[in-house]
C-alpha cells in the first residue's frame, strides 16, 4: 500500500508539472512505453567521441597529440562551465563562490599533472616529422583558453604588459582587444606582420570574443569578487583559492608548455619555430607576460616578481 501511495503521489506531481507547461502527461507516459533503454555508449556518444581522432600522417604518436589536445579542450569547457555559474550567481555567497573556484582549480591541476604526456609521452623524432603536416595550426588558436581569460578578469588586465599602463576600464572593448597580450606572440616585431595562425584565429573568433567581453564587462569573476562585502572579500579560503587559480592559469599551465617547447623545439642547432610560427620563447614565459587575473590580491613585490622563479627553473636547470 505504501508503494502504491508513493506512485500515486509521483503521478500527481507529474500531472502538475506538465499541466503548468501546457503539456499532457498521458502523451509523455505513452512515450515512455516505446522509448529504448538508455545505454552508457549512447548517453556519452562514445562511438562519435572515439571516431574524431583523424591523424594527418602515419606516425602513431600523432594520435596521442590529437587526443591530448581534445581532452584539454574538454577540461577548458569544464572550467568555463564553472566560470559562468560564478558570473550568473546573484546570491553573493562565499561558499558558492569558493566551491566553484575550487572546482576550477581541480580541473587545472588535472591538466597540469597530466601534461607529462605531452612532454615525455611522445617520441621527439616522430613529433618533429608530423608537426610539419599541421602547419599553420597551433594550440595558440584555442578560443576556449581566451574565453577563460575574458571571463576571469577585466580586459585591461589582459593588455600586453608593455602598454598596460596606457589603458583602463574607460577604453572600449575593441581598443583593449586590439592590444591584448597574446597577439604579440604571433606578430613579427620587425615588420608588424601577423602570422597566418593569428590571421585565421582573428577571422574566426574576434567577433565572438569581443561579444563575450562586452557581456561580462563589469561582471567578470574579478568583478564578482570586488562586489562582495569587505568581510567576504577578506575570507582567507576564498583569497587562497583565487590566488591558486591565478598561479594555475597564468604560471603553472604556461610552465608546462614551456617544458614541452624546450623538449621538442629547443635542442637542435638554432631555434625551431612552433607549428604556428609563434614566438614561444617570448610568448610562453609567465614573467614575460605578467598576466594576473586578480592583481589586488598581491603585494607590489609579488606583482613585480610574477612568475620569475618559474622561468629561472626552466632556463637554469642547474638551480633545480
N, C-alpha and C positions, 0 to 999 in steps of 0.2 A: 504493500500500500504506500509505503514511504517513497519508493522508487517512482510509482505512478504519479504521486503528488509533485515530485520533483520535475518529471517530464511535463506535466500539465502546466506547471509554473514557467518552465522554459518556453513552452509553446506560446503562452500568453505574452511573455516578454518579446518573443519574435514577432508576434502579431502587432504589438505596439510599435516595434522598430520599423517594420515595413509599412504600417499604416501612416506613420509620421512622414515617411518618404514617398507616399502615394503609390506604394507597390503592394502586390497581392502575395501574401505568404504562401498560399496554395501553389502558385506557379513556381516559387522557389523550391518547395518541397518536391514537386514533380521533377524539377531539375536534378535534385539530389538522387532520385531513383535511377537516373540514366548516367550520372556523372561517373567517370572512371576513378578508381582509387589513385591517389597521388603517390608517385614514386620519388625517391631521392634524386634520381638522374633527370627526371622531368622538372622537378622543382628548381634545381640549380642550373638547368640546361647544360648538363655535363657534356653531352656529345658535341654541342656547339663550342663550349669552352675548350675542349681538347682538340678542336679542329682549326683553331685560329692561329696556330703557330706555323707560319709559312716562310721557311728559310729562303734566302736569295742565292745561296751557294750550297755545295755538297759537304761543307765542313760540319761535322757533328756538333761541335761546341757552339755553333751559331744558334742552335735551338735553345741552348741554355741562356744565351744572351737575350733572345726574344722573350722567353718565359719569365726571366727575372724582371725585365722591364714591364711586362704586363702585370706581374704581381705588385711591383712598385706602384703602378697607376691605380690598382685596386686599393692599396693602402692609402694613397692620396685621396681617393674617393671617400674612404672611411674618415679621414681627417676633416675633409670638407663637410661631411655629414654632421660631425660634432660641432664644427665651427658655426654652421648655420643655426644649430639649435641654441647656441650661446647668443648669437646675434638676434634671433627671434624671441628669446625669452623676455618676459615682462615682469617676472617675479622679483628680479634683483636679489635672488637668493645666492648666498655664498656657497652653500652646499651644492646647488645645481651647477654653478659656475666651476667649482673645484672638481666635481666629478667629471665634467666634460673635458676640462684641461688635462686631467689625469689620463683619461682615455686617449686623448691626442698624443700624449707623451708615450703611452704604451705602444701606439702604432709606430711612432718614430723609433722607439727602442727596438721593436721587431725588425724594422728596416735596417737600422744601423748594425745590429748584431748579425744580420743575415748577409751583409754586404761582402763578407769574405768569399761568397760565391762568385762575385764579380772580380775580386782581387786574386784569389787563388784557385778558383774553381774552373778555370778555362786555360787551355794551352795558349801561351803567348803567340807561338808561331801561327796557330790557326786564326787567332784574333787579328793578327797583322795582315793576314790574307783576306779574310772575309769582310773586314771593315771597309775595304775598297769598293765592295759591292753595295755599301749602304749610303754612299755619298748622294746628296748632302744632308741626309737625315742625321739628327743628333738629339740626345737627351735634353739639350738646350731647348728643344721645341715642346717640352712638356707644359701644356697650358694649365693643367691642374696645379702644378707646382707654383705657377704665377698666381693662380686664384687663391691658393693658401696664403700667400704673402698679402694679397689685397684684402682678404677677409680679416687678416690678423692685425694690420696696422695702417694708419693713415698713409696716403700716397707720398706725402712729403718725407716720410721716413724711408722710402724706397728710392728716392732720387740718389743719383751717384754721389758718393761722399765728397767728391772734389768740388761740387757745386751745391751741395745740400744746404749750405748756409744762405744761398741766394733765393731759396724758395720757402713757402709756408703754406698753411691751410687756405690762405687767401687766393693763392693761384688756382687756376682752373684745373680740372682733372686732366684735360688734354695737354696742358703745359707741363704738368708733373709727369705724365706718362711719357712725354717726349724725352725727358731726361732720366728715365728710370734706369737703375744701375746696371741691369743685365744687358742692356743694348750695347754698352761699351765692350762687352766680351765677344761680340760678333761684328765689330766695326773696325776697319783698318784705320789706325790712328793717323798715319801719314797722309792718306787720301780722303778719309772720311767715308769711304765706300762701305756699304753694308754687305755682309756675306749673303749668299743665296739662302743659306739657312735662316737668317734673320728676316730676309725679304719674304720668304714663304710663310714664316710664322706670323709676321705682322699682317700679311694679306688675309690670312685665315682667322686670326684671333683678336686683332686690335679692337674691332667694334665690340666684341663680347667682353673683353677685359675692361674697356672703358665703361661699358654699361654696368658691369658689376661694381666698379669703383664708385660710380655715381649712386648706385643703390645703397651702398654701405657708407657713404660719406657721413661722417659724424656718428657712425654706428658700427665701426669695426670692433673686434674683440678688445683692443686697447681702449677705445671709447667706452665700451661697456664697463670696463674696469674703472675708468675715471668717473663714471656716473654713479658708482656705488657710494654709499655714505663713507665718511672718513674712517669710521670704526671698521667697516667691512673692508676698506682698502688696506687697512693695517693687519688684516688676517695673515698670520705668518705662513700658514699652509698654502694659502692662495698665492702669496708672493713667491714662495718657494717653487710652486708648480709652474707659474708663469715664467720665472727665470729659467727653469729647467726646459720649458718649451722653447724659449729663445736660444738656449745653447744647443738643443737637439736640432732645431730647424736651421740655425744660422752658423753653427760651428761644427758640431759632430757629424751632421749629414754631409756638408761640403767636404769635411775632412776625409770621409770615406771615399769620395770621388777623387780627392787629391791622391790618395793612396793608389787607387786604380789607375789614374792617369800616369803616375810615376812608373808603375809596373809595366804598363803597355806602351807608353809614349815617350818615356824619359830615359831609356837605357841605350839606345843606339847612338851612333855618332851624329851630333846635331840634334835638334828638336824635331819631333814628328808632330804634325798638326792633328788636332782632333778631327773626327769624321766630318763635322760640320764647319771646319775651319775656325772654330772658336779659339780665342787666345786663353787656353786653360790655365796657364801659369799666372795670369793676372786676373782671370775671372773667378777661379775657384777659391783661392785663399781667403778665409774669413776676415783676417786682419786687413786685407786689401779692400774689401767691400764695406766692412763695418755696417752690415745690415743688422739692425736691432729693432725688434718689434715693440718692446716696452722700455724705452730709454729712461723713463722716470724712475725705474726701479734700481738704477745703478748709480754709483758714485762717479765723479769726473775721471778719477783714475781708472776705474773699471771700464769706462767707455773708451778712454784713450788706448788701453791695452787689449781691447776686444779681439779675441782670437789669436793674439800674438804667440802665446805659448804653444798653441797647436801647430802653427805654421813652422815654428822652430823645430818642433817634434818631427815634422816631415823633412825639412831641408837640412837638419843637422842630426842625422841618425845616431851620432856618437853620444849625444846628450840623452838618449833614451834610457 
